[in-house]
């Protein structure tokens, strides 16, 4: 078998960190190995299931559907709008443009438009063709394909990489591509997991939710992400560790399922289980309370051109 390679830095000095299964969607019974790089401390899946996308992203995948009108979702949307208002508020211009990589039907861009009236040009890049009609119906331009294959003369004031960079097999190349699409003075906003966290340590050998196996291919720490961004020509303006409630919720439901206290099926994946939303609320609150005292499992990073 070929030697595993770090997807973040290319090193071959890796140690097996965990073996995980798809506990959320049960898309496959196969196990997947994650390796920790001794050089940069990121995690990489090996082998990369790049030829199995149709299998590991089932039709029930959460990002393929519209946001639910639940109370937690409405709270999240309000928090997203507040975040976008701060982000766009730092950028000058009578009109602004934004690109959402992996933006699906453009729900986040629609929230951004509500928060920032100057945002008049919005572009989605996504591999899910079924999202095109919904995105265009909301007034967003849509490109079907990978960001690596997206070619345009347009440059953007804000580029969103929310829950995206961990899904790619060459994160530095994606960051470099985004760097080339950024206007002078523009900003890139990244949300991605952090494996240097309490829940990652507790659930490491039980398909920790942050692995989202086998769909997350590379998992950073704050330090390894800074290094990857610098290689791509981007500098960190701000890096915050925020609540990782979805990872706690998945890990908890995996424990309950393993002990036969709840049932997870392909027809009803974890995100649709009735306990999922209460667990999100519980662990979101716990993480916000403990955040000043320890690292949480999600990063929110604002980048600019170096």
N, C-alpha and C positions, 0 to 999 in steps of 0.2 A: 504494500500500500504506500501511496505517496506520503511524504512527510507533511504534517499540518503546517500551514503558514498563517502568520498573523495578518488579518485583513486590514488592520489599521496601519502597521508599519513595515510589513513584509518580512519580519524576523522569523526564524525557524526554531528558536529556542523557546518551546512551549511545553507546558505541563497540563495534563488532563485536569480540568476543574470540576466538571460535572457531566453526567449523562441524563438527558431529559426526554420527555415524551410530550406529545400534543394532548395535554389534559383539558384544554379549553374547548376544542372543536372535534377532537377525536378523528381528525382527517386521515390519520394513518396510525397503525400500531407500532411503527418503527421507532427506534431510539436514535437520539442525536447527541453527538459528543461536542462539548464546549471546552476550549483550550485557553489557558491563561498565558499571555506573553510575558516572559521574564524581562523583556526589554522595556515595553511601554505599559504593561499591566492591563491591557484591554483583553476582552474575551472574544474568541472567534469560533464559529461553528465549523466543523470539518467532518465529512465533506459538505460543501455548500450545495443545498438542494435547488440550484438555479433552474434546473430542467423540470421541476415539479410544482411550478407556481399554481397551475390549475387545480392541483390536488390539495396543496396545503393552504390555499386561500379559497375555502368553500363559498358557496352562494350565501351562506348564513353569516359570513364574516361581518363584523360590526361596522366597519367603515364603508361597506357597500350599501348601507341603508341610511335614510335620513335620521337626524338626531331625534331621540324620543322626547316627548313633551312632559317628562317626569320633572318633579321638583328639583332633584339634583342636577338634571340636565339644564334646566332653566337657570339655576344658580351658576353652573359652569359657563353658560353663555354670557351671563352678566359679567362674570369675572374675565372672560375672554375680551369682551368689549372694553372693559376698563384697561386691560393690558394693551390692547391695540390703540386706544386713545393716547396712552403714554408714549408708545413706540412711535406712532405717526406724528405725534405732537412735537417731537424733536427734529423733524425733517421739514425743511423749508420748501416752499413752492405753492403756486396757486392751485395746481392739480397734481395728484400723485398717482403712482401705479404700483401694483403689487402682483407678485407671482406666488402661487401656492403649489409646491411640489408634493405630489401625492395627495392633492386636495380633494379628490373624489368629485362629488357633486357641487363643491364650492360653498359648503355651509359656513366654513370659517371666513372666507372672503366676504360673504354676505354679512356676517357679524362685524367684520372690519369696516365695511361700508356704512353700517349703522353708527359705528363709533367715530368715523372720520368722513365728513362730508366732502373733503377735497379728493377722496379716492374715487377716481372716475374710470381708471383702466385696470381691469382685473383679468388674470390669466391663470388657468389651471393646467398642470401637466400631470397626467395620471395614466396608469396602464389598464384601468378598468373602463372598457368601452361603454358599459351600461350606464356610466355616470354622465356621459356627454349630454344627453337631452336635458337632464335636470340642471346641470351646470349652465348650459346655454340659456335655458328658460329663466334663470336668475340673472342673466346678463353678463356671464363670464365667458371669455374666450376659452377654448378647450383644445389641448393637444393630446392625442392618444399616443402614448409611448413613454419611454424612459427619459429622464432629464438629460442623460448623456447624449441622447439623439435629438434633442430639441434645438433647433437652429432659428435664430431671429436677430434682426438688427435692433430690436427694442431693448432698452435697459430699464431696470426696475428700481424704484425707491425702497421697496421692502420685499424681501423674499422669505417665505415661510417654509421651514423644514420641521414640521411638528410631527413627531413620532414617525420619522421617515429615515433618518441616517442609519439607524440600526438595522434596517431592512435591506441594505445594499452590500454588495461584495467588494466594493472599492470606495470606501467613504471619503478618502482624500481626493479621489478623482471627482466625486460628486461635489464636494466643497469647492474644488478648483473651478468646476463648471459654473457653479453658482457665483463664485467670485467674478467671473467674466461677464455675468449678466447683471451685475450690480452697478447702479449709477454712482458717480462720485458723491460721497456723503450719505449713501444709502446704508441700510441695515439688514442683516440676516438674523432671523429668530429661529433658534433650534430648541426642540424639546426632545430629550433622549434619556434612557435609563442610566443609572449609576450603580455598578455592582459592588461598590465599596459602601455597603449599607447593612443595617441590622437584619432586615428581612431576607436579603441575599444570603447572609451567613446562616440564618435559621433554616431556610428552605433550600439551601444549595443542592442537596441530594434528593430533593423531591419536586423537581420541575418548577423551581422558583418562577413566580409569575413574570418577573422582568425578562426572563429568557423568551417568553412567548413562543416557545419551541413549536415548530422549527422555523418560525417566521422572522425572528430577530437573529441576525447573522453576526453582528459585532456589537459588543457592549463596552462602553467606556467607563472610566473614572473621570473626575474633573481634570486631573493632571494629564491623562492620556488624550482627552478631547482637546485640551489646549495645544498639545503637541501636534495632533492631526490638523487642527485648524491652521496653525502656523505653517505647516508644510504646504497648505493650499493657498497661502497668501492672505490669510484672514487673521485678525487680531480680536481677542476677547475684550469687549467693552464691559460686560457684566456677566457673571455666572452665579446663579442662585440655585441652591438645592431646595426642592419643593416636595410636596407630599406625593407619595407613591401608592395611594389607596388602591388603584387597580391591581397592582402587583400583590399587595397584601390580600386583597379579596380573592384573587385567583389561587394563591397559595393556601389560603384557609379553606376554600371549597375543595381543593385537591386533597387536603388532609381529611375533610369530612367525607369525601367520596371514597378515599382509600380505606376509611374505617366503616364504610357502608352506612353512613348516616344521611347522605343525600345521593341522588342519582343524577349523573351528567350523561347526556346522550347526544348523538349527532343531530337529532331532531331538535333538541333543546340544549344548546351549548351554554357554557358558564355565564356569558353576558346576558342570557335570557332567563337565568335561574332567579326565582323570587328572592333569594337571599343576597343576590349580587349587589343590588342598589343599597340595602341597609348596611352591608359590609363596606361599601364605598364611603358612606357617610361616617360610619364608626371609625375606620382607619384614617380617613381624611382628617378628622378632628384630632385623633391621636398623634398623627405625624406633624400637624401644625403646632401642637403643644410641645412636642419633643424636639422640633427642628433646631432650637437654639442650643441643644445639648448633644446632638449627634447627627451624623450624615444620614439624610434620607435618600430614597432610591430613584429620584427623578431630577434631572437637571434642566434648567431653562437658561439658555445662553443667548446673549445679544452679541453679534459679530459685526465688524466693519472691515473694509479693505485695509490691509497692513501698509 
